[in-house]
Amino acid sequence: MKLVRFGSAGKEKPGIIDKNGKIRDLSKIVKDIDGETLSPAGLAKIKKANIDKLPKVAGNPRLGPCVARPSNFIAIGLNYADHAAEAGMKLPPEPIIFNKALSCICGPNDNTITPKGSSKLDYEVELGIVIGKRASYLKKEQAMGAVAGYFLSNDVSERVFQIERAGQWTKGKGCETFGPIGPWVATKDEIKDPQNLNLWLKVNGGIRQKGNTKTMVFGVADIVWWCSQYFVMEPGDIIVTGTPSGVALGMKPPQFLNVGDVVELGCDGLGTQKQKIVKARA
C-alpha cells in the first residue's frame, strides 16, 4: 500500500494510492496516517477495505507530510562511505544518531525556507523508515519486524549551523521546512529489498546525487536495532538513513543552494519530491 496525506497544511486527510495511481480518501477508514494507523492493527484495517469503492480525490491536491505527528524524528549521519569521504570524515564504528526537530517536518513539495543567517544551504536525498511496532532493546532478528514501511526524504541542512558553530549537528538540521517527507509511505510489502534502491537528486535540472542503498554502511535492520538500544521508538516514529555523495558541501568548489533554486529528488518505489528555495521569513 502507498499511504498519503492530502490537503492544506494542518488540515490533511488520509489517503491511499489506487492501482491507477489516483488518490482515494481513507477518512472513513482511519483518522490519519499516524502511529495508530501504521501499527499492524491499523494497516490490517486498511487492507480489509475495498479501495475501489472509496471516494476519489479530485484534481491535484497538495500532499502533506506522509506521516502525521511522529513522536521522534531520528537521523543517521555519515552512513555512505562515499559521502563520509567527500566530507573528510572517518566512517563511524556504529551509527551516528541525531534528531531533527519535529517542527521542521513539511510536505514533499513545499518550499524550503532559507533560515535567517544562512549561507551554506545544502540537500541530502535519503531513504526513510517508519516504525510500526514499539521498539526497545530489540534483538537483531526482531529489527525488521518493527518496520512498517519506507518513504523518501530530503535531509535539508545548513552547514554553517551544523559544522562551523559549536555544539551538536541538530541546529543545522532542524530549521523550518528542513524535513520534507513523502509523497507516500510505502508499506513494507511494497519494497522487496530496501538495500537495493536507487536514489537521485537534481538542482535546477542538473544531477547532483546518484546512489544506491546497497552502499549504506549500516542497513535498515542495523539502524533500527542500534536505535532501539538507546531509546524507545513508537509506531509512527521516523528515521532517515543517510545520504550518498554529491552534496553541495563536497563539491569543489562547494555549490550551495540559493533563493530561486529548484531541488528534485526521488527513490525507487518511493516517488519524487520537488522544492523551491525561498527567502527567509521577515
N, C-alpha and C positions, 0 to 999 in steps of 0.2 A: 504493500500500500504506500501511496505517496500522499502525505497529510500536509495541508496548508492552512494558513490563517489569512483571511482576506478582509479588506475594508479599510476605512480611515484609521489613522494612528490612535490607539487606545480604544477602538471600537471594533476590533477584528472579530470575525466569526470563524468557526472551524469549518474546514472543507476537505475534500478528497479529490484527487485527480482520477477521472474515469478512464476507461480503455481507449477513448478517443482524445484524451489529453485535455478534457474540459473539467472545470471545477464544479463539483456538486456540494451543496450545502449540507453540512453534518449537524446543524444546530439542533435538530430533533433527536439526534442520537447521543451526542456528547455536548458538554457545555463549552469546552475549549480544547485545544491541543496542548495539554498541560501534563503534569506528573500523573494525575489520576488516569487520564486517557492513555498515557504511554506505558502504564503498567500492564502486565499480562491480562488482567481482567478487562481493562479499558480497551485494549486492542482487540480482544476476543469479541467484545460488544460490537465494534465496528465491522468485524469480519462477518458477523451474522446478518448485517443489514443488506438489503437489496439496493446496491449502489445505483443501478439504472433507474430506480423509482424515486431517488432523492431529487429535490429541485435543482435545476441547472442554474448556475450563476451567470447572469448576462454580462456581456461586454468584456472588458479587460481591467478588472479591479486591481487596486494596489494590493500587493502582497505584504503582509506584516511579517515580523519575526516568526519563524516556523515553530518555535516552542514558546509557550506563554509562561511567564513568571518562574523561571528556574530558580532554585534556592542557591545555586552555586554555578559560576562561570569560570571554569578551570582552563588553563592554557599550558602547553608544553613548549619549552624553548630548545633551540639547537637540536632538533630531532631528525635532521637530514645532514649527512656528512658533508655534502657539497655546500650547504648553507653555513654550517659551522666554519668551514674553510674560508668562505668569502668574508665572513665576519671576523676572521682572525682569532677564533676561539677553539679550544680543545673540545673534543667530544666528551660529553659527560658520562661518568660511570653509572649513573642512574638518572632518571628523567628530571630535568629542571622544571619545577612546577611553580606556577604563579597564578594569580587571579586577575581577570578583567572585571571591571566594575559592572554590576548588573544594569546600571543606568546607561551604559554605552550600547546596549542591545537595540538594534533597529531592523527595519525591513531590508531585504536583499537588494532593492533598487532605490532605496532612499539616498538622498545626497549625503556626502561626507562633509561635515562641517570642520573647517580648519580651526584648531584651537588658538586662542589668543597667545601670541608669543611664539607660535610655531615657525620653524624654519627648515625642518627636515622631516617632512611628512612622507610616510612610506606605506607599503602594502605587503600583504603576505597571504597568498591563497592557501587554504588549509582544509583538510578533512575534519569534520566534526563528528563527535559521538554523543548520542543521547542515552542516558541511563534509564532503565526500565524497572529495575528492582533495587531495593535498599542494598547498598554495598558497604560492608565494613569488615575489615580483616578477611577478605576473600582468600580462598586457596586459588592457586593459579588456574586450576582446571574449572573454577567457577566463574572466572572473569567474563567470558563471552556470554554466559547466561544472564549477566546483569545488563547487557546492552539491548536497548530497544530498537535502535536504528542509527542512521547517519544523515549528515547534512553538509552543505557547502558553507564555508566561512571565509571572510576576509579579515584577518587579524591586523586591522589598521594600527599603525604605530607612529609615534613621534619620537625620533631618535635622540634629539637633544634631551627631552624629558626623561627618556628611558636610560640613556647611556652616559651622557655628559654631565648630568647633575647627580648629586649624592643620593643614595638610597636605593630602593627597590625598583625593578622594572615596571611595577604596576602603574606608576604615574605617567608612563609613556604609552600605556596600553588601554587605559580605561576612559579616555575623553569621550564626550558626547558623540554618538554615531560611529564609534570605533569598533562596533560589534555587529555588522550585518550578518544575519544568519538566514539560510533558506536558499532557494524558494520553498523547498519542502523537506519534511523528514521522510526519508525512505526507510521503511521498516526493514529489519534485519534480513528477511527473506528476499528482499528486492536486490540485495547486494551479495553476490555469490562469494566474492573474495575481497574484503576491504584492504588487503595487502597487495592488490594489483589494480589500482585505479589511477588513470591519467589525470593530472592536474595541469591547468594552464592559467595564465593571466596576461592581459594586454593593457597597455596605456596608450590612449589615443590611436588605437588600431595596431600598434606595434607590439610584437610578442616580447614579454619580459621574463616570464617564468614558464617552465615546461618541465614536469617531473612525473614521478610515479610513486605511489605509496609503498611499493616494494622496497624502496631505498630508505624507508624510515629506520632510524636507529632502534627505537622501541616501537613495536607494533601495537595495534589496538588492545589485544589481550594483556600485554605487558603494562601498558599505560593504566588500564582500568585496575589491574592488580596492584600496581605500585600506589596509585592514588588511594585505594581502599585501605592501605596500611597506615595512612597518615590522617585521614578524616573520613567521616561518613558521607556517602553520596546517596541522594534520594531520587526516586523516579522524577524525570524531568530535568535533572541536572545535566549540564552540557560540558563537553571537553573539546577544545580544539587542539590539534595534534602536531603542530609544527609545519614548517614550510620548506620547499626545495629552494635551490639557489635562484638568483635573478632579482633579488630585492634591490631597491634603489641604493641602499647603503653600500652594497657590494660592488656596484658598477664603478668603472674608472674612466672619467670622474663620476661621482655619485650623481644620479638624476632623480632628485626628489620631486614629489608631486606639487603642482601649483594650482591655484584657483583657475577653474575652467577645464582642467584635465578630466578625461573620462577613463575610468578603470572598468574593465570587463574581465570576468573570470568564470571558470567552470571546472566540473569534475564529472567523470563517467558516472552516469546513473543518478546524479545529484543536481542536474540543471545548471543554470548560469545566473550570474549577478551582473549588475551594471550600476556604477555610482559616479556621479559628477561631484567634483571638488568645488566647494563653495566657500565664501568668505566667513571669517569668524563672526559670531553674533556680536552685535553692538553692545 
